[in-house]
């Protein structure tokens, strides 16, 4: 009886590259910064807090979070272009 063929060792390749993980991390960071900017004390009891209408809580924070959520999609879909190497012998090159 013959020996069973050993399975070929294949390099494990992640579906996402390094640039994808960096872009996802930046997107998540934008989302977190947006939520931190929206964070603050609410109106409590009879006291009115004017800070609930500040620009950073009503405009900047939500826009940063929205930008982060929108950028996550291209971060996952992005595929870097493959490098093409063209080798030309010295005989063919005219300088």
C-alpha positions as CSV (number, residue, x, y, z in Angstrom):
1,X,0.0,0.0,0.0
2,X,1.2,3.5,-0.9
3,X,1.8,6.3,1.5
4,X,-0.9,8.9,1.7
5,X,0.2,12.2,0.1
6,X,1.0,14.8,2.6
7,X,-1.2,17.9,2.2
8,X,0.6,20.8,0.6
9,X,1.5,23.6,3.0
10,X,-0.2,26.7,1.9
11,X,0.4,30.2,3.1
12,X,-2.5,31.5,5.1
13,X,-3.6,34.7,3.5
14,X,-6.0,37.0,5.3
15,X,-8.9,38.3,3.4
16,X,-8.1,41.8,4.4
17,X,-4.6,43.4,4.1
18,X,-2.7,45.6,6.4
19,X,-4.1,48.8,4.8
20,X,-7.6,47.5,5.3
21,X,-7.0,47.1,9.1
22,X,-5.4,50.6,9.3
23,X,-8.4,52.1,7.5
24,X,-10.9,50.3,9.7
25,X,-9.0,51.4,12.8
26,X,-9.1,55.1,11.6
27,X,-12.9,54.7,11.0
28,X,-13.5,53.3,14.4
29,X,-11.4,56.1,15.9
30,X,-13.6,58.7,14.1
31,X,-16.7,57.0,15.5
32,X,-15.4,57.0,19.1
33,X,-14.2,60.6,18.8
34,X,-17.7,61.6,17.5
35,X,-19.4,59.9,20.4
36,X,-17.1,61.4,23.0
37,X,-17.8,64.9,21.5
38,X,-21.6,64.2,21.9
39,X,-21.1,63.0,25.5
40,X,-22.0,65.5,28.2
41,X,-24.3,66.2,31.1
42,X,-28.1,66.4,30.4
43,X,-30.7,68.7,31.8
44,X,-31.3,67.7,35.4
45,X,-34.4,68.7,37.3
46,X,-35.1,72.4,37.2
47,X,-31.7,73.5,35.9
48,X,-31.3,74.1,32.2
49,X,-28.0,73.2,30.6
50,X,-27.2,75.4,27.6
51,X,-24.3,73.0,26.7
52,X,-26.8,70.6,25.1
53,X,-27.0,72.9,22.1
54,X,-23.3,73.4,21.6
55,X,-21.9,73.0,18.1
56,X,-19.6,70.2,19.1
57,X,-22.5,68.1,20.5
58,X,-25.0,68.8,17.8
59,X,-22.9,69.1,14.6
60,X,-19.3,68.1,14.9
61,X,-19.8,64.9,16.9
62,X,-22.5,63.4,14.8
63,X,-20.7,64.3,11.6
64,X,-17.5,62.6,12.7
65,X,-19.4,59.5,13.7
66,X,-21.3,59.5,10.4
67,X,-18.0,59.9,8.5
68,X,-16.6,56.9,10.5
69,X,-19.5,54.7,9.7
70,X,-19.4,55.7,6.0
71,X,-15.6,55.0,5.8
72,X,-15.9,51.6,7.3
73,X,-17.5,50.2,4.1
74,X,-14.7,51.3,1.7
75,X,-12.2,50.1,4.3
76,X,-13.5,46.6,4.0
77,X,-14.0,46.6,0.3
78,X,-10.6,48.2,-0.6
79,X,-8.2,46.0,-2.5
80,X,-4.7,47.3,-3.2
81,X,-3.6,47.2,-6.8
82,X,-1.2,44.3,-7.5
83,X,2.3,45.4,-8.5
84,X,3.3,44.7,-12.0
85,X,6.9,44.1,-12.6
86,X,8.2,44.4,-16.2
87,X,11.7,43.2,-16.8
88,X,13.4,44.4,-19.9
89,X,16.9,43.1,-20.8
90,X,19.7,45.6,-21.4
91,X,19.7,44.8,-25.1
92,X,16.2,46.0,-25.6
93,X,16.6,49.3,-23.7
94,X,18.0,52.2,-25.6
95,X,19.4,55.0,-23.4
